Amino acid sequence: MVSTLKLNEIDAAFETLTYPVTSDDAADEFSDTTLVLADGERNLGSLLRQLQADHFETADELETELHNVLPREAVGEPFQSEGEG
């Protein structure tokens, strides 16, 4: 099922996974999900394949690592609300 998520919805999406989870399993789960960012759209599965860590104990760990691979422009200008527009 193809889906679209805004960056501010990612925490709820990651909560649907069973933890601990590997980065490969997370990437497979979201392989058909488009992540809408301030500077365009990216495939969430592809982004998750770029993560440095190979497993995660919590959704928060996974989300933090995802933010580490996003370009600065992806989250918008400083002080701008995520997903607003």
N, C-alpha and C positions, 0 to 999 in steps of 0.2 A: 504494500500500500504506500503510494507516494504521499508525502506530507510536507508541510512547510511550517517552520518554527521561527519565531523572532528570538533574538538573543535573550531577552528577558523571560522567555518561556522555557529555556533550556534546563533549568533546575528541576522543574516538574517532569520533563521528559526523562531526565537522567534518573529520577526517583523510581521510574517504572522498571529499571534493570534490577537484576538479582546480584547482590554483592557478597563476596568480592567478585569483580569482573575483570577480564583481560581487555586490553585496548583493542585487540583483534575482534573479540566478541562484541564489544560496544560498537566498533566500526561496522561490523556486519549488521547489527541491529538497526543502525541508522544509515545504511547504505543508500536508501532511497528517500532520504530526508533532505530538504533544502533549508539551509539556515539563512535567514534574511538579516543582513548586516547593514550598517550605515553606508558602506561603500559598495553595496551590491549583494549578490547571493553566492553562497558556497555550498558544496555538498558536505553535509555533516560527517558522513562516513569517511570521506577523503581527509577531512581535517583530523578526525580521530586516529587515522592511520599515521599521522605525523607526530603523535605524542611521544615524548621521550620515555615516560614510564610505561611499563608493560602490564601492570595490574593496579587496580584501585579498590580500596576498602569501602569507600563511601561515594555518594553522588557529589558531595562537595569537593572531594579530591579530584574527581574526573572533571568537574567544571573548572576548577582552578587550573588544571593542566591544559584544558582547552583554551582558556584565556591566554596562556603562554604562547600558543601558536598562532593566535589571531594577530594580524597587523594592527598597529595603533589606530589607523583610519577606520578599521572595521567597527569599532565601538562608538564612533562619532566624535564630536568635539567635546573638550572638557566641559563639565557641568550640564551636558545635554542628557535628557532622559533617554533610557534605552527603550526602543520600540515605539516611541511616540512619533507621531507624524501626521 
